[in-house]
């Protein structure tokens, strides 16, 4: 018999130990499979997917600190509803062909579970149509609702019902909406209903919608009076001030329908024995962040959370049958919670000085002033408006007082605003103002910096976003995973067959581990 030296004995011992661990692991792991609910037999009946467009963790945290400051409490003592959900995960957002994603590619990932290229809607990189979870729900006879604070044919809502090679094909996307047969659409309007910007117009989408059984509602009173048996609905806010979108929440009037109201009414219309899938987008968080307007972004994030509360109220009545998932499609603007000028301090209370969004200030103040002045424009004319709408003062030494260099920056921005300089990417003007009105952007930058907030971009960024969940199967949304896995997890919980290899073994492995 051959002798085994000490090194060989160690190897044998290691082999025996490894074999024992494998057996032990198998014994421990097998019972986990028995605990996995068979979602094919008991699928989730009511599914909510909330998408904050451009909403990364900085946007969520800034909104909470802003509210805490207004309440006079510590930031740690206030959390939005979405932050209190028991499951919290981290989600990557990159597109197939670019690290920093766009809303179309992100929507396709969240809706269909497929990575695609920038600008593609509901198709893979080879232009092959991919079915969304909303369409899968419809095909299972569930009711389906889609709501957005931007135009209803915009990239994020389109990802759930449209299949087009470009997100800019608004006319064709609108026709996909009408053909979807979904039960409820709410929020913004149509960007190209008659096909004026289309190479091959398909006809007036509003007329086609009515022919396909949709009731078009734009009056607030008529909207609030809608009942479950009123059939298929397309409801749009009458006031759509920019690009067929709802006004920013801070600019809304009592006549406007809020995102929370669109959500509440959607629940009323969709509720029933068949169950439903309901996607709600807070789209103007993204738009405000593109323009580096922290207050507008924060106020719309709070409005988005109010919509989440409507779903939570429904969940309280159906806790064993409901799933609520809240996520973002990407972060926007590179919002940072800290600024060199305030070192380690934050002053969220100064943000209360802003009374209009960047859009409303540009449209109602700057553009009107330009029209009224031909060659005698003066920065001094704008001082009372700056003080009124942003709370900034030219004199004094308080937190809202402007320093000499800040006043100089505002004067320079005002001059450029009056000259209507076309701002191109790659120029110094673009780094200073993006593609927005120079004075407006400079005002939001200065106010944000006084609060201790900074921005790195006028575009999206590649940082992961937070995904939160509560309800049946919510534990699947803990951990670190890709945005395509959000769709796959929902498919799994709907009782649909999920390809484990395609899912990176994520949804299934997390399910069996519980």
Secondary structure as GFF3:
##gff-version 3
##sequence-region A 1 514
A	DSSP	alpha_helix	6	34	.	.	.	ID=ss1
A	DSSP	beta_strand	46	52	.	.	.	ID=ss2
A	DSSP	alpha_helix	57	71	.	.	.	ID=ss3
A	DSSP	three_ten_helix	75	77	.	.	.	ID=ss4
A	DSSP	three_ten_helix	81	84	.	.	.	ID=ss5
A	DSSP	beta_strand	87	92	.	.	.	ID=ss6
A	DSSP	alpha_helix	103	112	.	.	.	ID=ss7
A	DSSP	alpha_helix	133	139	.	.	.	ID=ss8
A	DSSP	beta_strand	143	148	.	.	.	ID=ss9
A	DSSP	alpha_helix	155	158	.	.	.	ID=ss10
A	DSSP	alpha_helix	170	180	.	.	.	ID=ss11
A	DSSP	beta_strand	184	187	.	.	.	ID=ss12
A	DSSP	alpha_helix	205	211	.	.	.	ID=ss13
A	DSSP	beta_strand	214	217	.	.	.	ID=ss14
A	DSSP	alpha_helix	220	224	.	.	.	ID=ss15
A	DSSP	three_ten_helix	228	230	.	.	.	ID=ss16
A	DSSP	beta_strand	232	236	.	.	.	ID=ss17
A	DSSP	three_ten_helix	249	251	.	.	.	ID=ss18
A	DSSP	alpha_helix	259	270	.	.	.	ID=ss19
A	DSSP	beta_strand	276	282	.	.	.	ID=ss20
A	DSSP	alpha_helix	284	290	.	.	.	ID=ss21
A	DSSP	alpha_helix	294	317	.	.	.	ID=ss22
A	DSSP	beta_strand	322	328	.	.	.	ID=ss23
A	DSSP	beta_strand	331	332	.	.	.	ID=ss24
A	DSSP	three_ten_helix	340	342	.	.	.	ID=ss25
A	DSSP	three_ten_helix	348	353	.	.	.	ID=ss26
A	DSSP	alpha_helix	358	361	.	.	.	ID=ss27
A	DSSP	pi_helix	362	366	.	.	.	ID=ss28
A	DSSP	alpha_helix	367	372	.	.	.	ID=ss29
A	DSSP	alpha_helix	379	390	.	.	.	ID=ss30
A	DSSP	alpha_helix	404	419	.	.	.	ID=ss31
A	DSSP	alpha_helix	428	433	.	.	.	ID=ss32
A	DSSP	alpha_helix	438	451	.	.	.	ID=ss33
A	DSSP	beta_strand	460	461	.	.	.	ID=ss34
A	DSSP	beta_strand	465	471	.	.	.	ID=ss35
A	DSSP	three_ten_helix	474	477	.	.	.	ID=ss36
A	DSSP	beta_strand	479	482	.	.	.	ID=ss37
A	DSSP	alpha_helix	483	493	.	.	.	ID=ss38
A	DSSP	alpha_helix	506	512	.	.	.	ID=ss39
###
